[in-house]
């Protein structure tokens, strides 16, 4: 029986500090949950002078990651550096040394999923990554274990707090740029917010969720990604007042009737009565539909020191239990599947069938709607409703059309023609509609 399990941590930033606090505050609880005392033996970081508001014993801190990876007593390595390198190298080194790994590195997992899980498999090591999606929300564990009896029919995730905060604040009438500045002032958005507002962060997390749900690695380049930067306050008002919907940036992974997988990230019109519509501010919500369990919702803080640290420490506890029971790494990883099991095909974005919200900014003159509807009609796109209000900016007025279900390629082809019409003054905004049926 293990006298204690020793852990080494790479990176002592915000989340690493939170992990340290949990170890110090809740040592007895962690030992009870793991079945064995847990010891945070070494912490590696390049900056050892910054005051983090927490003290550790002499000899714990080091500036060398190799002091952690090469320590024969350390059985679990926690990677909290972020980014691709040197994090990827350190994780692979730890796994090849037979050490188990906990990481919160969503971008790295998304890009190197196969390599990392194959290495873990070959080394009889375990890799856990609950904190990579949804901060403290236990959605990875839910997909892996709690929902294991289900064929997943669909995942709809609000999994970027920055984008969700901006869209939530825009419901008050503020435009995108002003709301972004507010988010930056509050610390909810980075100085360079591109990864969040253009959908890249959501894509990384969706790759992880969909790879778990459907048993095949979804490559990042296979995911359609579109951000929120073109959404206006007027779009949000139209969505609410005219269609009883809200606009959310969703990561969507679902199986089509013919068995293919759609994986996409984009702004989406969601029914106001749906649970996801009430997920506001910096909170995350992941709506998962299983064939047996039906609809489920996982909700909570998607980032932050203590929520994310909570997820990291929970992974440490799971691995420590397995080590304590002499079971760690002895069961083949469910995350790494042999090639013959990775046959579920992806559905191209052009095959998507959806209703569409289309906003045209056009010249204020007669016959504009007829010209637009004519192009749509030529491509078999039927109009459900048209909104033309008095709001006017110079010679330009907005026209909003909601379509019936149409194919993405037909809509794209139609908009390519419409946007070349002399009466159309700006590229058309297109927002897809999801009804999120069970």
C-alpha positions, 0 to 999 in steps of 0.5 A: 500500500502506498504511504503517500502519492507525490505530485509534481506541477509544471506552471505556477500561474493562476490555476497552479496557485489555486491547486496549491491552495486546495492542497493546503486547505483540504489535505485531509479531504483529499486523502479521504477521497483518494484513499491515500495522502497526497503530497505536492512535492515539487512545483516548477515555474520560471518566475519564482519571485512573484507573490502568489499569496500562498507559501510553500515549504523550502525545496518545493519550488524549482525553475527546472521542469526536469526536476519534476519529470525526472524525480523518481518519487513523483507519480503524477505530473500536472501540466499547467503551462499552457500553449504548445511548447514546451508543454507538449514535450514535457507531457510526452516526456512524463508519459514515456517515463511512466508518470501519469499526467493531468493537464488543462491544456485544451489547445494542445489536446485538440491539436495532438490528441492522437499522439498524446493518447497513443503515448499514454497507451503505450506507456501504460500511463493515464492522462486526465484533462477535466479542466480543459473544458468548462473550468470546474464543470465536470463534463469530461467525466460525465461524457466518459463515465456518467453517460457511457450507456448513451449514444450521444445525439448532440452536444450544444455548448456555451463554452467561452465565457468571454464571448458569452459575457459580450453577447449577454451585455449586448442585450442591454443595447450596447454594441460589440466594441463597447462591450468588448472594452468593458469585458477587458476592463473587468478582466474577462477578455484578453488584450488580444481577444481573437481566440475567444471572440473568433471562436478558436477557444470554443473550437478547441474545447469542442474538439475534446468533447466531440472526440469523447462523445463520438469515439474518433479524433475530430481534427481542429481543421475539420471544425467550421469556426465563425465568431461573434464580431459581426453581431450587432445590438440590433440583431440581438433586439430583432432576435428577442422581439421578433423571433423570441430567441437569443443569440449565443456562440455555440459549439455544436457536435451532433450526429446526422440521420445518415450517421455522419457527424457535424462539428461546428462553432458559430453564433446561433439563434436559440429559443428563449425558453431553452435552458441554454438561453438563460446561461449568461455572463461568464458562465458556461453551459453544455447541453448534451442529449443522449439516446437513453438519458435524454437532455442534460445540462451542465452549468457553472463557471467555465474559468477562474482560479478556484473552479479550474483548480477544482477540476485539476485536483479532482483528476489528481484524486481519480488517478491517485485512487487507481495508483492506490489500488494498483490499477493505474494504466492497466486498463486501455485508455478509452480516449485512444481507439485503434484506427479501425474504430475511427470510421465515423465520417464527418458531414461537410458544412455545406450539407448543413440544413438549417433555418437562417436569419439574414440581415441585409443592409441595403439602399433605401429604395423601392424593389429591394426586397423583390430583388433579394427574394428573387435570388433566394427563390431561384435557389429554392430558399423559402422566406418565413418572414421579412422585417423592414423597420424605419431604422436608418443610417444615411441612405442605408436601411436593414432588412431582416429575413428569416428563412425556412430550412435550407441547405448551407451551400444554397444559402451561400450561393444565394448570398454571393449573388445578393452581395454583388447587387448594387443595392446591397451596401454591406456583406450580409450577416447570416446566423443559423438557427438551432431548435435543440429538439430532444 
